[in-house]
């Protein structure tokens, strides 16, 4: 089935996801993937949905009558699928032994796993309530969320953002008399490399102006938040993927939760978060930990990694997006665990350099661009499980400070589990619009007494007229009327 929304296919890296589609015929899997992709992309923009038209989903239902029943018969289990996504049980032989696909079949295997993951994400998005745990599993597992179209559907769910109740676009009025306007403008003007290569200067300038308004809008709406250099690196990533309105809603959620400690008036909370790095290294490699202590390098080399979610130090936008998938679905401390994994990955390089602060700092501050990101993400998850942050916080250096991001994360996770799917939110918005239109037709409170008096007068007049007609009719045909009553 040809589909205008799904004209290209991209093969990503292997995804360690389950195989719930074994019961779907292989001949129908390609068509089903295209139809599901169509439905997901069609629902990306609420204003683009035209009621009464034949959507790709309805067209799919006509052309593939048996596929939906087959898909529903697969009995997806959100928790089981998420665990398999994280554990990487895909790719095993039917007898349970690990199997390595041959080179000719590798492309076919990658495409099949991509389709399975796409269908799993779609099923999680349409569950009621939304299967957020499954979406988290898809975001952290190998390959992440695959495409920007899917990110525009999943990122709001990971942050509990209602895409049918987005704030208006930030206006230029937020710039007036704002104390951070000059600094934000300078930082944004220096961020040209964060925009796609080949973008016309006029387009980039428009996006930079939107970026300034977006940042200042968040700061004006939340006076308790303080701007820091590097905040714009996170904001521009959200703007490029989600657009101005949705990017504003996503950034507001992040600023009040995951990034909250970085937006205090002082650096104390940020230093507190960085202090988790060395205890992790101590538990994993005492040799490396002691070497860094003797070098007195500290943790300042990882500051820009942490406060920009690596957006400032990486040059590959796909790598940045892959990490954003990972961090959005994880605990606020996960960027620290990932930083520890980078240092551990480069342990031999560190130990080979001179044991002094300038040498070690220069080495670590220049992050390699060819890191094995998928392997590091998987190992960072293992670090987080082996060394829970609550245990690390028992150390004296971490006891005295209370983190807002860490303390509010449990309640934040609970809120995300109560979300409704976008289809339900869209219907609710349509109903609210209909109620609002009906309310607009009602008279205002200022004229309510006059209207009530008029209605009472009309009712009394009609009642008197009806009584007169009845009495006249009784005089002419009493027997007939009595039969009616």
Beta strands, then each sheet from edge to edge (+ up, - down):
end
